[in-house]
């Protein structure tokens, strides 16, 4: 019995030792080769895996991207009016929120709207844009400000891709603070 055990151990050792010198040029077997060597398609190339032949597919209807909150007001005059009347800021007015709102306003808004919100930013002074409104001249609410940041209005483009939802609401807080100072 001892000899069988010794022979088995010796054979296992020899097998292990000789496996290190096997021909490495032959590839190992792959269980699912497509997993190791996928077929890449260019973004706008024809793809036989989809019925419409497009590689770039739109999101599935009814899904929401991770980390995104749906905005229920459409980009229209009716959507603006509804946001003006119904949309409310979910954030508390705090010093931290106002400070970040001021920082974001300084980065994205001050060049057109000016530091005080009277429409005298550097781009207006250089005649790049004309007719930037003064915050005190318009009946705006937190909902209408957010809607304009979200979609843009007239010459102003959307800033939704530059600002997160929280940052948009912080800018709204800061704009309301500027407007209150202008109305004094």
ABEGO torsion letter per residue (X at the ends): XAAAAAAAAAAAAAAAAAAAABBAABBBBBABAAAABBBBBBAABBBAABAAGBABBBBBBGBBBBGBBBBABBBBAAAAAAAAAABBBABBBBAAAAAAAAAAAAAAAAAAAEAAGAGABAAAAAGABBGBBBAAABBBBAAAAAAAAAAEBEABBBAAAABBAAAAAAAAAAAAAAAAAAAX
